[in-house]
Amino acid sequence: MSLPRLILCCYALFLVTGCGPKTRYVWTDYDNKLYQHYKNPAELDLFIQDLKTVMEAGEAAGLVPPGIYAEYGFALCEKGSFAEAGKYFQLESAKWPESRVLMAKMTQYAQATGKRGKPANDAVSGNSAGKPANEAGSGNSTGKPANEAASGSSASDKTTETKGGSK
């Protein structure tokens, strides 16, 4: 093989290997798994298992994606496993220092909620009275959001006032 041909082959090989997708983390089809969870939120156990697969693949390669530990912890909160969720919030905080403030609050939330023993479906929304989210904790029996009930007027009333000329 002549030298120019060898150089051409090496150059072609360099171009081909440089064109492949590169990623800093092992995502293991995370985006599709998250989409499936959004479409079928009742299949929480499957989503938890999928997240565990992503974590294990990332840990094996030393390339765990940011937010995966937090996502797994939040899914565990939804399931009601608050003590285990707190461990994953702490892992996220240790791995990604920029998340420390949020993860500290999530860890506190998991610990406090776990001690109270709230049901999992109300624990995530913070709704302990079984009311819709816009009424929860507002002491509001009007059916309006808390900000409208307090002012005594609704957004449609304000729109009518503006159109009527009184500003």
N, C-alpha and C positions, 0 to 999 in steps of 0.2 A: 504494500500500500504506500502510495507516495505521500510526502509531507503535506502538500496542500489538501489532499483528500482526507487525511487524518485530522487536520485542523478543521475542515468543513464538518466532518462527522462529530467532532467534539463540540463545535459551536451549535450544531443542530441538537445534540443531546442536551446541552446547556439550556437552549431555548425551550425545549419540550419539558424539562423538569422544572423550569422556572414559571411555567404557566398554570400549574395546578393550584387548586384553592388552598389557601393557608389559613389556619385559624390558631388563635392563641389558646383556645380551650377546647375540651371535648364536650360537645353539646348533645351528641347521640339522639338526634331527631327531637330535641326538646320542643321546638316550635310547634311541630305537629301534635305532640302529646298535650301541650298546653291548649291548643285549639280544640282537640277532642274533649278535654276537660270542660272547656267553656260551653261546648255543644251539649255535653252530657254531665252536668255537675253531680248527678246522683251517683255516678260511678267513681266516687272519691277513692275507694280502695285501689282501683286500677291506676288512678293518677298517682297515688302515693307510691305504688310499686314502680311506676314509670320514672318518677323522680329519684327513687332509690337506685334504679338502673343507671340513670345519668350521673348520679353522685359516685357510684362505684366505678364507672368507666373513667370518670375524671380523676378520681383518687388513684386509680391504677396507673394512669399516665402522668400524674402530678399536675394536671391541668383542669382543676375544678372550676367551672364557670362562675362568675360573680352572681350572687343572688340565689343560687340553687339551694344552699343550706337554709336560707330564709324562706324560700318558697316551700321547701319540705316541712319546715317548722310550722308555717302557717297552715299547711294542709293537715298537719297533725292536730293543730288547734281546732280546725273545723271538725275533725273526728272526735275531739275531746281528750286527746292524749297530751295534756298541758305540760306535764313534767318532762316528757321526752322532747316536746317542742322547744322548751327553754334551752335544752342542750344544743339544739341545732341553731338557735338564735345566737348562742354564745360562740359556736363554731364559726358562723358567718362573721361575727364581730372580730374574731381573732384572725381570720383569713383576709378580711377586707376592712382595714382600719377606718375607712371613710364611712362605714355603716354603723359605727359604734353607738352613736346617739340613738338612732332608730332601733337598733337591736337591743340596747339596754331597756328601752321602753317596751319593746315586744317581750323581752324576758320577764320584766316586772308584770306585764299584763298576763302572761302565761302562768306565772307563779300565783298571782292574786286570784285569777279566775279558777285555777286548779284547786286552791284552798276553799273557795266558795262553792265549788262543785256545780257551777252553772251548766245547763244543757248546752251541748256543742252548737246547735243552730242559733241560739240566742247569744251565746258568748262572743261570737265573731262580730255580730252587728251591734252588741252592747244593749240590746233590747231585752229587758228582763220582764216587761209587763205583757208581752205578746201583742203589743200594739204595732201598727205600721211604723216604719222607721221615722217618718216625718212627725209623728206624734209622741214617740217614745220619750219619756222623761220630761215632757213639757207641761204636764198637768192640763193638757188641752183636750177638751171634749167636743170642740167645734168641727173637727175633721179637716181643719185648715192647717197648713204648716205653722209652726210656732211663731215665726216672725209676723205672719199675717194676723193670727189670732190676737197677738199682743197689741197690734196697732188698730185693730177693728176694721181694717179695710183690706181689700184684696188688690192684686195687680191689675185686674180689670177695672176696678174703681179708679185707680190712679191713671189708667189710660184714658178713661172717659173724661176725667178732669183736665187732662192735658189737651185733648182734642176740643173740649168745650171752650178753651181760651183762658182758663184760669191756671196760671203757672205759679 
